[in-house]
Amino acid sequence: MRQVRQFLAAILVAWGAMALATPALAQSAAVEAQFRDWLSNDLWPQARKAGVSQATFDAALGTVSINWKLPDLVTPGAKPQTPKKQMQAEFRSPGAYFSEKTLRNLSASGRALMRKHARTLAAIEKRYGVPGRIVVAIWGRESGFGRVKIPHDAFEVLATKAFMSTRKDLFRKELLAALQIVEKRLAPASAMRSSWAGALGQPQFLPSSFLAHAVDFDGDGKRDIWNSVPDTLASIANYLAHFGWVKGRDWGFEATVPPGVSCAFEGPDQGLRVADFAKMGVTRVGGRPFPEGEMRKPGFLLMPAGRHGPAFIVTENFYVLKSYNESDLYALFIGHVADRIEFGDRRFSTGWGEVGGLHRSDIAAMQKTLEAKGYDVGGADGLPGFKTRRSIGDWQAKNGRAETCFPDRDLARALR
């Protein structure tokens, strides 16, 4: 009798689970049907106007379905919400991003690859003006020097995100660019492998960046950023040159910022001559002076963790690195790895404090409060960029608090 009761209970549990799952499954099937309709009646007419043939469209998208595992998806008809967590490491706690093990591995491999590809890198620097150590650092960060497996079908990712992500217009543009890559026979549909964000190949270019910046540097007639090292490295350099890399300038220098210089003085719109920062008492770490050739040129204060971490005087080239990935931590990571490749494994002189740990939605709530008070935080997106950091510093100073220029739990409570 006991076994019978257990059996009946198991059946009831199963029925309950099916009852709960059925609406979700029905919704999923309905959304998939909307997706197929969107491909046929919305995307295809625009693709045809962009010069994409039916054969290319079908080869790329004929069997594609929604990838429900991708982040930042919004079911049709639902209201977008700021996610609690942030998928991209560039926007998490600053200290966690600079793992010493990762930095050492990348710099060691980077030095070896600098020697292996020295001739190619010299030719690239001569043509584009971008130092080889910068190019190699990006190569390492984006794809582990081409060793990391690129997991996704680019068309599945881009179509899913163009249909139901928080940035549909962006991914629609990139999906059309991906179709044009195949239409122009720059790559077959089968080769279009990407990250979860739709970035292609070893340089992790979005499709529009591939069309604009990928180059054939090995002379085989193909812009092959999946398999060719020369094409990959030259494409990275071409991208940076297009966005204004200044030949002969460094990316920046770690610095000591005295208490009298506000951390709210940060940002690319508050630049001074490097010599002027020096007059304010900002010094280069280690007792070394700023290079004489930099003194009359513009510099910018960077404090990516506010007063809780290292500070830097950066150049225009730092912001060129940001064009590759709109994150201060990303650009700093690239510059730091490039320095370690060339000069050895020197750590930052100041450690990263115990900051971070807030949900992205918590930071977005703080940003909305600051916006209501008249501050320009760069948008309430939950990402603590320089506009948010310096707005925090300004608010702290006006309210009799120590300027830290970085979100924390105490600040979150104070701004409720």
FINUNU-324738 format. One line per field, with one value per residue (C-alpha): y, z, x; residue number from 1. Coordinates in Angstrom, 3 decimals, always signed. Layout:
BEGIN
Y	[Y,...]
Z	[Z,...]
X	[X,...]
n	[NUM,...]
! end
This chain:
BEGIN
Y	[+0.000,+2.353,+1.773,+2.525,+5.830,+6.745,+5.893,+8.001,+10.877,+10.716,+10.873,+13.919,+15.649,+14.894,+16.198,+19.335,+19.883,+19.402,+21.863,+24.447,+23.743,+23.710,+27.490,+28.132,+25.634,+27.133,+30.621,+29.427,+27.847,+31.015,+33.171,+30.801,+31.224,+35.016,+34.695,+32.772,+35.322,+38.158,+36.580,+36.184,+39.341,+41.881,+41.014,+39.471,+42.562,+44.712,+42.149,+42.015,+45.824,+45.545,+43.276,+39.914,+37.085,+34.570,+31.814,+33.575,+34.390,+30.798,+29.349,+31.588,+31.662,+28.843,+26.526,+29.051,+29.052,+31.233,+30.613,+30.989,+30.687,+34.053,+36.938,+40.205,+38.754,+40.365,+38.307,+40.213,+42.371,+42.273,+45.364,+45.437,+45.258,+46.144,+42.731,+42.048,+40.538,+41.777,+39.139,+41.020,+40.811,+44.333,+45.720,+43.687,+44.443,+46.127,+44.030,+40.710,+41.709,+41.894,+38.310,+38.003,+34.465,+35.666,+38.657,+36.514,+33.893,+36.479,+38.440,+35.310,+33.999,+37.501,+37.839,+34.504,+35.425,+38.862,+37.069,+34.509,+37.149,+39.928,+40.532,+40.651,+42.964,+45.300,+45.549,+46.177,+48.921,+50.552,+50.622,+51.474,+53.118,+50.822,+49.094,+45.320,+44.884,+46.639,+44.488,+41.284,+42.262,+42.670,+39.392,+37.651,+39.249,+38.625,+35.034,+33.726,+34.345,+32.368,+29.347,+29.852,+27.951,+30.270,+28.483,+29.940,+30.129,+33.875,+33.887,+32.173,+34.702,+37.785,+36.765,+35.970,+39.294,+41.276,+39.810,+39.964,+41.558,+44.819,+46.291,+45.023,+47.844,+47.269,+43.541,+43.995,+46.151,+43.517,+40.676,+42.487,+43.069,+39.356,+38.485,+40.886,+39.168,+35.889,+37.520,+39.131,+35.764,+37.151,+34.104,+31.141,+30.902,+27.804,+29.799,+32.479,+31.453,+34.019,+34.762,+35.024,+38.713,+38.012,+38.935,+37.115,+35.417,+35.971,+39.785,+39.423,+41.915,+42.581,+42.001,+45.732,+46.080,+43.154,+44.889,+48.192,+47.113,+43.509,+43.338,+40.756,+41.095,+37.714,+38.362,+35.275,+37.274,+36.625,+38.623,+35.597,+36.632,+33.062,+31.307,+33.811,+35.384,+38.182,+39.086,+39.021,+41.230,+43.711,+43.962,+44.895,+47.557,+48.890,+49.220,+51.212,+53.412,+54.184,+55.317,+57.700,+55.932,+58.581,+57.195,+57.665,+58.219,+55.768,+54.774,+56.081,+55.899,+54.774,+57.808,+58.964,+61.481,+63.618,+64.146,+67.736,+66.603,+65.493,+62.065,+63.800,+65.473,+62.260,+61.909,+62.538,+65.896,+67.282,+66.980,+69.064,+69.025,+66.295,+69.093,+70.724,+67.521,+67.412,+70.987,+69.854,+67.279,+64.238,+62.092,+58.970,+55.926,+54.618,+58.053,+58.165,+61.418,+61.529,+61.268,+64.653,+64.146,+63.771,+66.852,+69.342,+66.908,+66.327,+63.852,+62.704,+61.468,+57.866,+56.322,+53.204,+52.233,+55.771,+56.135,+52.349,+51.478,+52.623,+55.968,+56.869,+59.726,+58.439,+59.749,+59.904,+56.386,+55.035,+56.191,+54.616,+51.328,+51.997,+52.147,+48.424,+47.745,+50.583,+49.846,+51.644,+48.331,+46.722,+49.534,+49.528,+45.752,+45.993,+48.769,+46.946,+43.605,+45.390,+46.980,+43.637,+42.044,+44.648,+45.578,+42.514,+41.570,+44.764,+44.902,+48.008,+49.836,+50.190,+47.276,+47.183,+47.766,+45.632,+47.291,+45.962,+43.244,+45.379,+44.115,+45.961,+46.844,+48.399,+50.682,+51.592,+52.660,+54.870,+56.379,+57.219,+58.982,+60.985,+61.868,+63.161,+65.405,+66.854,+64.753,+63.412,+59.769,+58.730,+56.843,+54.635,+51.383,+49.911,+50.288,+52.539,+54.468,+57.651,+59.897,+57.868,+57.769,+61.504,+62.253,+60.150,+62.145,+65.462,+64.330,+63.068,+66.366,+68.411,+66.237,+66.307,+62.810,+61.630,+61.489,+57.871,+58.163,+54.587,+52.947,+50.899,+49.614,+52.575,+54.969,+52.876,+53.228,+56.968,+57.572,+55.673]
Z	[+0.000,+0.861,-2.563,-4.231,-2.337,-3.339,-6.968,-6.968,-5.299,-7.999,-10.697,-9.057,-8.860,-12.532,-13.519,-11.493,-13.218,-16.624,-15.730,-14.746,-17.778,-20.372,-20.350,-20.645,-23.493,-25.217,-24.852,-26.210,-29.240,-29.840,-29.691,-32.078,-34.510,-34.189,-34.815,-38.065,-39.164,-38.284,-40.370,-43.401,-43.317,-41.525,-41.875,-45.355,-47.196,-45.585,-46.353,-49.993,-50.237,-48.814,-51.713,-49.971,-52.190,-51.211,-51.415,-48.935,-46.624,-46.586,-46.125,-43.125,-41.489,-42.978,-39.976,-37.237,-34.074,-30.964,-28.575,-25.245,-23.271,-24.414,-21.915,-22.121,-23.929,-23.682,-24.670,-27.182,-25.297,-22.044,-20.468,-20.427,-16.943,-15.777,-15.038,-11.550,-12.864,-15.573,-18.015,-19.227,-16.906,-17.922,-15.796,-12.624,-9.518,-10.742,-8.749,-9.906,-13.509,-13.002,-12.012,-11.557,-12.962,-16.108,-16.487,-16.141,-18.587,-21.195,-20.872,-21.032,-24.112,-25.585,-25.288,-27.036,-29.824,-30.211,-30.996,-33.275,-35.322,-35.018,-38.758,-39.295,-36.311,-37.509,-40.915,-39.263,-37.033,-40.021,-41.953,-39.197,-36.490,-33.714,-31.536,-31.755,-27.990,-28.092,-30.982,-29.309,-25.991,-27.705,-29.553,-26.249,-24.432,-27.179,-28.137,-26.132,-29.185,-31.335,-29.006,-27.490,-29.173,-30.631,-29.613,-31.361,-34.779,-35.445,-37.274,-34.414,-31.943,-34.068,-35.186,-31.620,-30.333,-33.275,-32.567,-28.771,-26.995,-25.078,-28.047,-31.019,-33.406,-32.874,-33.514,-36.506,-38.083,-37.263,-38.597,-41.920,-41.997,-41.364,-44.276,-46.487,-45.480,-46.826,-49.859,-50.825,-50.394,-47.754,-45.629,-46.000,-43.670,-42.063,-40.978,-39.201,-35.622,-32.880,-29.169,-27.267,-28.267,-32.008,-32.234,-34.964,-35.171,-33.342,-33.094,-32.003,-34.531,-34.852,-38.493,-39.315,-37.970,-40.129,-43.224,-42.283,-40.790,-41.589,-43.995,-46.052,-44.782,-45.825,-49.484,-50.109,-51.310,-48.182,-45.036,-42.791,-39.139,-38.131,-39.278,-40.456,-37.829,-40.139,-41.133,-37.492,-36.210,-39.083,-38.758,-35.076,-35.935,-38.803,-36.430,-33.903,-36.593,-37.936,-34.482,-34.134,-32.638,-32.223,-33.447,-31.001,-27.895,-25.057,-23.694,-20.146,-16.877,-13.363,-11.088,-7.494,-7.041,-3.880,-1.696,-2.880,-6.427,-6.549,-7.961,-9.593,-11.943,-14.000,-17.636,-21.262,-21.226,-18.400,-19.932,-19.148,-20.313,-18.543,-17.223,-15.606,-13.769,-12.549,-11.213,-9.284,-7.502,-9.585,-9.909,-11.797,-9.550,-8.724,-8.636,-12.395,-14.171,-16.936,-20.291,-21.474,-24.825,-23.081,-20.857,-23.316,-24.637,-23.289,-20.483,-18.603,-15.069,-14.807,-11.486,-12.428,-8.783,-7.445,-4.342,-3.854,-6.476,-8.783,-10.575,-14.010,-16.349,-19.739,-23.285,-26.259,-27.126,-24.001,-25.422,-28.766,-26.873,-25.402,-28.928,-29.099,-25.987,-24.202,-20.793,-18.805,-17.286,-20.701,-22.050,-18.869,-19.055,-22.622,-21.775,-18.670,-20.466,-23.303,-20.780,-19.112,-22.490,-23.214,-19.780,-17.613,-15.023,-13.004,-10.884,-10.104,-7.182,-5.488,-4.872,-5.714,-2.649,-1.487,-3.733,-6.039,-5.235,-5.897,-8.363,-11.622,-10.807,-7.505,-9.338,-11.864,-8.972,-7.613,-11.045,-11.363,-7.985,-9.024,-12.347,-10.436,-8.524,-11.771,-12.261,-15.634,-14.887,-18.529,-18.364,-15.698,-17.106,-13.933,-15.184,-13.115,-15.898,-15.391,-15.468,-12.702,-10.674,-10.796,-10.117,-6.971,-5.990,-6.537,-4.494,-1.695,-1.511,-1.445,+1.332,+3.628,+2.819,+1.886,-1.877,-3.014,-6.521,-6.555,-5.708,-2.520,-0.190,+2.182,-0.729,-2.036,+1.342,+1.526,-1.914,-1.345]
X	[+0.000,+2.838,+4.409,+1.067,+0.765,+4.329,+3.574,+0.389,+2.255,+4.941,+2.270,+0.691,+4.075,+4.704,+1.275,+1.909,+5.232,+3.625,+0.885,+3.490,+5.683,+2.904,+2.282,+6.030,+6.332,+3.310,+4.758,+8.091,+6.418,+4.414,+7.538,+9.341,+6.430,+6.699,+10.431,+9.924,+7.346,+9.744,+12.511,+10.253,+8.187,+10.358,+14.037,+14.025,+12.645,+15.352,+18.053,+16.933,+17.178,+20.716,+21.705,+21.373,+20.148,+17.472,+20.087,+22.375,+19.468,+18.259,+21.754,+22.360,+18.934,+16.853,+17.250,+18.034,+15.939,+15.982,+18.869,+17.087,+20.334,+21.687,+21.691,+19.744,+16.720,+13.289,+10.260,+8.078,+5.607,+7.597,+9.147,+12.986,+14.483,+17.982,+19.530,+20.821,+24.032,+26.367,+27.628,+30.688,+33.691,+34.708,+31.886,+32.298,+34.382,+37.603,+40.071,+38.608,+39.243,+43.007,+43.770,+47.539,+47.488,+45.715,+48.028,+51.151,+49.919,+48.956,+52.182,+54.362,+52.565,+52.546,+56.322,+56.835,+54.435,+56.043,+59.305,+57.629,+55.770,+58.342,+58.646,+54.884,+54.358,+57.105,+55.455,+52.072,+53.469,+55.155,+51.875,+49.395,+51.520,+50.251,+52.905,+53.050,+52.685,+49.286,+48.078,+49.261,+47.665,+44.275,+44.746,+45.401,+42.481,+39.955,+40.685,+43.635,+45.877,+43.452,+43.401,+39.954,+37.148,+34.518,+31.326,+28.294,+26.673,+26.833,+23.515,+21.719,+23.129,+22.546,+19.058,+18.007,+19.298,+17.933,+14.499,+14.323,+17.292,+17.560,+19.478,+17.511,+18.455,+22.179,+21.940,+19.658,+22.369,+24.989,+22.838,+22.458,+26.230,+26.823,+24.556,+26.528,+29.790,+28.424,+26.808,+30.140,+31.859,+34.178,+33.366,+30.985,+28.015,+29.549,+32.624,+30.619,+31.366,+30.951,+30.818,+27.532,+27.538,+27.960,+31.666,+33.607,+36.973,+40.240,+39.908,+36.253,+34.945,+31.249,+30.212,+30.101,+33.654,+34.737,+33.385,+35.032,+38.361,+39.346,+42.302,+44.142,+47.705,+49.079,+48.214,+46.097,+43.096,+40.984,+40.299,+40.534,+40.264,+39.431,+42.609,+45.246,+47.509,+48.759,+45.191,+44.100,+46.923,+46.739,+42.961,+43.301,+45.888,+43.771,+40.815,+42.842,+44.363,+40.893,+39.760,+42.671,+45.684,+48.382,+51.683,+54.537,+52.378,+51.965,+48.539,+49.146,+51.080,+50.214,+50.275,+49.923,+47.126,+47.361,+44.251,+44.007,+43.193,+39.573,+38.781,+35.801,+38.293,+38.292,+37.284,+38.221,+36.420,+38.577,+42.015,+45.090,+48.660,+50.601,+52.853,+49.807,+48.943,+52.538,+52.191,+49.099,+51.235,+50.322,+53.444,+54.341,+54.718,+58.153,+59.733,+60.102,+59.201,+56.643,+58.467,+59.658,+57.952,+54.580,+54.738,+53.214,+50.642,+47.133,+46.572,+43.475,+42.891,+41.652,+40.573,+38.580,+37.942,+37.852,+40.008,+39.886,+42.494,+45.289,+45.180,+46.533,+47.278,+46.220,+46.558,+44.214,+45.344,+43.647,+40.329,+41.194,+41.537,+38.095,+36.686,+37.449,+35.371,+33.572,+35.058,+37.745,+38.817,+39.172,+41.356,+43.448,+43.821,+45.125,+47.590,+48.810,+49.292,+51.099,+53.474,+54.109,+54.838,+57.496,+58.860,+58.248,+55.652,+55.381,+52.261,+50.237,+51.797,+48.396,+46.059,+42.380,+40.239,+37.346,+34.810,+32.149,+29.685,+26.623,+24.054,+23.908,+20.296,+21.443,+23.864,+21.158,+18.897,+21.704,+22.217,+18.521,+18.611,+21.678,+20.033,+17.002,+19.400,+20.748,+23.894,+25.026,+25.841,+26.029,+22.739,+21.168,+22.531,+24.020,+27.574,+29.895,+31.608,+33.604,+30.528,+28.930,+32.154,+32.740,+29.058,+29.386,+32.478,+30.698,+27.685,+29.916,+31.816,+28.603,+27.193,+30.193,+31.397,+34.867,+35.216,+35.609,+34.098,+32.845,+29.492,+29.269,+26.571,+26.789,+26.309,+23.403,+21.658,+22.385,+20.892,+17.635]
n	[1,2,3,4,5,6,7,8,9,10,11,12,13,14,15,16,17,18,19,20,21,22,23,24,25,26,27,28,29,30,31,32,33,34,35,36,37,38,39,40,41,42,43,44,45,46,47,48,49,50,51,52,53,54,55,56,57,58,59,60,61,62,63,64,65,66,67,68,69,70,71,72,73,74,75,76,77,78,79,80,81,82,83,84,85,86,87,88,89,90,91,92,93,94,95,96,97,98,99,100,101,102,103,104,105,106,107,108,109,110,111,112,113,114,115,116,117,118,119,120,121,122,123,124,125,126,127,128,129,130,131,132,133,134,135,136,137,138,139,140,141,142,143,144,145,146,147,148,149,150,151,152,153,154,155,156,157,158,159,160,161,162,163,164,165,166,167,168,169,170,171,172,173,174,175,176,177,178,179,180,181,182,183,184,185,186,187,188,189,190,191,192,193,194,195,196,197,198,199,200,201,202,203,204,205,206,207,208,209,210,211,212,213,214,215,216,217,218,219,220,221,222,223,224,225,226,227,228,229,230,231,232,233,234,235,236,237,238,239,240,241,242,243,244,245,246,247,248,249,250,251,252,253,254,255,256,257,258,259,260,261,262,263,264,265,266,267,268,269,270,271,272,273,274,275,276,277,278,279,280,281,282,283,284,285,286,287,288,289,290,291,292,293,294,295,296,297,298,299,300,301,302,303,304,305,306,307,308,309,310,311,312,313,314,315,316,317,318,319,320,321,322,323,324,325,326,327,328,329,330,331,332,333,334,335,336,337,338,339,340,341,342,343,344,345,346,347,348,349,350,351,352,353,354,355,356,357,358,359,360,361,362,363,364,365,366,367,368,369,370,371,372,373,374,375,376,377,378,379,380,381,382,383,384,385,386,387,388,389,390,391,392,393,394,395,396,397,398,399,400,401,402,403,404,405,406,407,408,409,410,411,412,413,414,415,416]
! end
